[in-house]
Amino acid sequence: MRVIGTIRSTATERITVEAGSYQEAREMLEAQIPEGHELIAIRTDDTDAS
């Protein structure tokens, strides 16, 4: 499962992670948010990434 988060400081960026479950992906996503940024959206992408 691919989970994509949109974060913002003064510019908007995207972080993409892949994990076996939504919970695991969410934790990985949150761990990648740089200090001073806020998570403003999360979406899942169930399409095959291969």
Secondary structure, DSSP 8 states (H G I E B T S, - for coil): -EEEEEEESSSEEEEEEE-SSHHHHHHHHHHT--TT-EEEEEEEE-S---
